[in-house]
Amino acid sequence: MAFHASFGTGDEPVSSYGRLKQRDSARYARLADALIDLGVWVARRGIWYVSAAHTEADVTETVERVNAAIKAFTAAEL
């Protein structure tokens, strides 16, 4: 399983490939760097993979690291 994460531009939802191409790649790269710095591997192109092989403790630790990365990313954006 996988999903795609990105930052859009403007207020319109992404409903076409053309709108997807308008994403803010530089902003997503900064978030990816914050995640990677805290030990959460994500692909810089926006694909996030999901695994059923992790334990509940693994998931808890990952969520904590993601929260910390998002706080650092948000602080840097201000």
C-alpha positions as CSV (number, residue, x, y, z in Angstrom):
1,M,0.0,0.0,0.0
2,A,1.1,3.5,-0.7
3,F,-0.3,7.0,-0.9
4,H,0.9,10.3,-2.2
5,A,1.5,13.4,-0.1
6,S,2.1,16.9,-1.4
7,F,1.3,20.6,-0.9
8,G,-1.0,22.1,-3.4
9,T,-1.1,25.7,-4.5
10,G,-4.2,27.8,-4.2
11,D,-7.5,26.7,-2.7
12,E,-8.8,24.4,-5.4
13,P,-8.8,20.7,-4.8
14,V,-6.5,18.5,-6.9
15,S,-8.9,16.9,-9.3
16,S,-6.7,16.5,-12.4
17,Y,-3.1,15.7,-13.4
18,G,-2.6,19.3,-14.4
19,R,-3.5,20.5,-10.9
20,L,-1.2,17.8,-9.4
21,K,1.7,19.2,-11.5
22,Q,1.1,22.6,-9.8
23,R,2.1,21.3,-6.4
24,D,4.6,23.0,-4.2
25,S,7.5,20.6,-4.5
26,A,10.0,22.7,-2.6
27,R,7.7,22.9,0.4
28,Y,7.1,19.2,0.4
29,A,10.9,18.6,0.1
30,R,11.4,20.7,3.3
31,L,8.8,18.5,5.1
32,A,10.5,15.3,3.8
33,D,13.8,16.6,5.1
34,A,12.3,17.2,8.6
35,L,10.9,13.7,8.6
36,I,14.1,12.1,7.4
37,D,16.1,14.1,10.0
38,L,14.0,12.5,12.7
39,G,14.4,9.0,11.3
40,V,11.1,8.7,9.3
41,W,11.9,7.6,5.8
42,V,9.7,9.1,3.1
43,A,10.4,9.3,-0.6
44,R,11.1,12.9,-1.7
45,R,8.8,12.5,-4.6
46,G,5.8,12.2,-2.3
47,I,5.1,8.5,-2.2
48,W,4.6,7.2,1.4
49,Y,4.6,3.4,1.8
50,V,2.5,1.6,4.5
51,S,3.5,-1.7,6.0
52,A,1.6,-4.2,8.1
53,A,4.9,-5.6,9.4
54,H,5.3,-3.0,12.1
55,T,4.3,-3.5,15.7
56,E,2.1,-1.2,17.7
57,A,5.2,0.2,19.4
58,D,6.8,0.9,16.0
59,V,3.7,2.8,14.9
60,T,3.6,4.8,18.2
61,E,7.2,5.8,17.8
62,T,6.7,6.7,14.1
63,V,3.7,8.9,15.0
64,E,5.7,10.6,17.7
65,R,8.5,11.3,15.3
66,V,6.1,12.6,12.6
67,N,4.5,14.9,15.1
68,A,7.9,16.3,16.1
69,A,8.9,16.7,12.4
70,I,5.6,18.5,11.6
71,K,6.2,20.9,14.6
72,A,9.7,21.6,13.4
73,F,8.6,22.1,9.8
74,T,5.7,24.4,10.9
75,A,8.1,26.5,13.1
76,A,10.5,26.9,10.2
77,E,7.7,28.0,7.9
78,L,6.7,30.9,10.1
